[in-house]
Amino acid sequence: MLVLTRRANQSIMIGHDVVVTVLEVRGDQVRIGIKAPRSVDVHREEVFATLQQANRAAAKSPKDLAAAAVPEVPTPAET
């Protein structure tokens, strides 16, 4: 992990086309602005994790989904 110190209105470059700018520092919060091409997805980490989980669930085969949707019914011997 690269660790940098920046002040308000200072930026860092990621590659040739992504600019991350510190907009404001207030207490323990930092506001940042990200300028990136539309082809680059930019998400907060927790949103990205949720999207990944949803994509994995959607990629499951219909057989996996059908098995997960049907609750197991106890047999008469189990009751």
C-alpha positions as CSV (number, residue, x, y, z in Angstrom):
1,M,0.0,0.0,0.0
2,L,1.3,3.4,-0.9
3,V,0.7,6.0,1.8
4,L,0.8,9.7,0.9
5,T,0.2,12.9,2.8
6,R,-1.9,15.5,1.1
7,R,-3.6,18.7,2.1
8,A,-6.8,20.2,1.0
9,N,-6.9,21.0,-2.7
10,Q,-3.9,18.7,-3.4
11,S,-4.2,15.7,-5.7
12,I,-2.7,12.4,-6.6
13,M,-2.7,10.7,-10.0
14,I,-3.6,7.0,-10.6
15,G,-2.4,6.0,-14.0
16,H,-2.8,8.7,-16.7
17,D,-6.5,9.4,-16.3
18,V,-7.7,9.1,-12.7
19,V,-7.2,12.1,-10.3
20,V,-8.0,11.9,-6.6
21,T,-8.2,15.3,-4.9
22,V,-8.5,16.1,-1.2
23,L,-11.4,18.6,-1.0
24,E,-11.7,19.1,2.7
25,V,-10.4,17.8,6.0
26,R,-12.7,18.2,9.0
27,G,-11.9,16.4,12.2
28,D,-11.6,12.7,11.4
29,Q,-13.4,13.0,8.1
30,V,-11.8,13.7,4.7
31,R,-13.8,14.6,1.6
32,I,-12.2,13.5,-1.6
33,G,-13.1,14.0,-5.2
34,I,-12.4,11.5,-7.9
35,K,-12.1,12.4,-11.6
36,A,-12.1,9.3,-13.8
37,P,-13.3,8.3,-17.3
38,R,-16.8,6.9,-17.4
39,S,-15.3,3.5,-18.3
40,V,-13.7,3.3,-14.9
41,D,-16.1,2.1,-12.1
42,V,-15.6,4.0,-8.8
43,H,-17.4,2.7,-5.7
44,R,-17.0,2.9,-2.0
45,E,-15.5,-0.3,-0.7
46,E,-18.6,-1.5,1.1
47,V,-20.7,-0.9,-2.1
48,F,-18.2,-2.7,-4.2
49,A,-18.3,-5.7,-1.8
50,T,-22.1,-5.8,-2.0
51,L,-22.0,-5.7,-5.8
52,Q,-19.5,-8.5,-5.9
53,Q,-21.7,-10.6,-3.6
54,A,-24.7,-9.9,-5.8
55,N,-22.8,-10.8,-9.0
56,R,-21.6,-14.1,-7.4
57,A,-25.2,-15.0,-6.4
58,A,-26.5,-14.1,-9.9
59,A,-23.8,-16.3,-11.5
60,K,-25.0,-19.4,-9.7
61,S,-26.6,-22.0,-11.9
62,P,-30.4,-22.3,-11.9
63,K,-30.0,-25.8,-10.2
64,D,-28.1,-24.2,-7.3
65,L,-30.7,-21.5,-7.0
66,A,-33.6,-24.0,-7.1
67,A,-32.0,-26.2,-4.4
68,A,-31.4,-23.1,-2.2
69,A,-35.0,-22.0,-2.6
70,V,-36.6,-25.3,-1.6
71,P,-36.7,-25.8,2.2
72,E,-36.0,-29.3,3.5
73,V,-39.0,-31.1,4.8
74,P,-38.4,-33.5,7.7
75,T,-39.3,-37.1,7.0
76,P,-41.8,-38.7,9.3
77,A,-39.0,-40.6,11.0
78,E,-37.3,-37.3,12.0
79,T,-40.4,-35.8,13.7
